[in-house]
Amino acid sequence: MVRILLYASVLIMLFQLSCGMHDRGSYRDDTAGGDTLLPDMHTSRIALDYHGVYEGIMTCASCSGIYTRIELREDDTYLIKRKYLGVEGDNVFYSEGRFTWDDSGGNIFLEGEDVPNKYMVGENQLIHLDSEGLRIRGELEEYYILRKK
């Protein structure tokens, strides 16, 4: 019984030590003596297949919604189609440009678009962020998510 408790104590201690080797979003480089923190390489930019077409209906103050289609291309360019729903006349608009990644590797900026022009890249979705780069919460938060087709 004493041996079992001793082994269990050692396993718990090893587990706690191994967890202590990691810092949020980074890991220690053992080849450099363990003193250097390197970034965690599991980012949306590296880990996800983000190229493709995303669609959804976004909120609109003066119409019944904005059908939004964003195509992220492999050459780091984008094409947006916006159609204002419930509006008479010419209500379809296109724009295109380049997108860039932020330092975290989790968000993209659509260059040439009015602020807010930042999207969080998730598994098969783009989440439109507010002008401060934060996720929009509340009753309408589903209307800020574009799904991959």
KAPETA-V146941 format. One line per field, one symbol per residue. phi: phi as a letter, one per 30 degrees, with the letter a starting at -180 (. if undefined). A space follows every 50 residues. Layout:
phi: ???
//
This chain:
phi: .ddddddddddddddddddddcceiabddddciiccccdddccedcccdd dkcbblccdbdcadkbdbbccccdcicbbccbbddibdidbcbbablccb cdddicbcccdjcdddbcbdccdiaccdcddcicddcjecdddccccdc
//
